[in-house]
């Protein structure tokens, strides 16, 4: 069971890409929050912060903090 909180103001096509990335790279993480960052989608859970940068509708960079 997953518990993903998504800010409704986010671009739905970008949200799908982020969800796919999270499922592939972090399959054991089932609870996280997705919200707006500074020109990015910010995903946070536990002590992890991931910043997904998009250009032309595609993920071009992911910064992990």
C-alpha positions as CSV (number, residue, x, y, z in Angstrom):
1,X,0.0,0.0,0.0
2,X,1.4,3.4,-0.9
3,X,0.7,6.7,0.7
4,X,1.8,9.4,-1.8
5,X,0.7,13.0,-1.2
6,X,0.7,15.1,-4.4
7,X,0.3,18.8,-4.6
8,X,-2.6,19.3,-7.1
9,X,-0.9,22.3,-8.7
10,X,1.8,20.0,-10.2
11,X,1.9,19.1,-13.9
12,X,0.2,15.7,-14.2
13,X,2.6,14.5,-16.9
14,X,5.6,15.4,-14.8
15,X,4.0,13.7,-11.7
16,X,3.7,10.4,-13.7
17,X,7.4,10.5,-14.6
18,X,8.4,11.1,-11.0
19,X,6.1,8.3,-9.8
20,X,7.7,6.0,-12.4
21,X,11.2,7.0,-11.3
22,X,10.4,6.5,-7.6
23,X,8.8,3.1,-8.3
24,X,11.9,1.9,-10.3
25,X,14.6,3.3,-8.1
26,X,13.1,3.3,-4.6
27,X,10.6,0.4,-4.7
28,X,10.5,0.1,-0.9
29,X,9.6,3.7,-0.4
30,X,5.8,3.7,-0.3
31,X,5.1,7.0,1.6
32,X,6.4,10.3,0.3
33,X,5.2,13.8,-0.6
34,X,5.5,15.5,-3.9
35,X,5.2,19.3,-4.0
36,X,6.5,22.4,-5.9
37,X,10.1,23.3,-5.5
38,X,12.1,26.1,-7.1
39,X,11.4,25.3,-10.8
40,X,11.3,21.6,-9.9
41,X,9.2,18.9,-8.3
42,X,10.4,18.3,-4.8
43,X,9.9,14.8,-3.3
44,X,10.6,14.2,0.3
45,X,10.4,11.3,2.7
46,X,12.1,10.5,5.9
47,X,15.4,12.4,5.7
48,X,15.7,12.3,1.9
49,X,15.0,15.2,-0.5
50,X,14.9,14.7,-4.2
51,X,14.6,17.5,-6.7
52,X,13.4,16.6,-10.2
53,X,14.3,19.2,-12.8
54,X,12.3,19.2,-16.1
55,X,13.0,20.7,-19.5
56,X,10.7,20.1,-22.5
57,X,8.5,17.8,-20.4
58,X,11.3,15.4,-19.5
59,X,13.4,14.9,-16.4
60,X,16.8,16.3,-17.2
61,X,18.3,16.3,-13.7
62,X,17.7,14.8,-10.3
63,X,19.4,16.3,-7.3
64,X,19.5,14.4,-4.0
65,X,20.0,16.1,-0.7
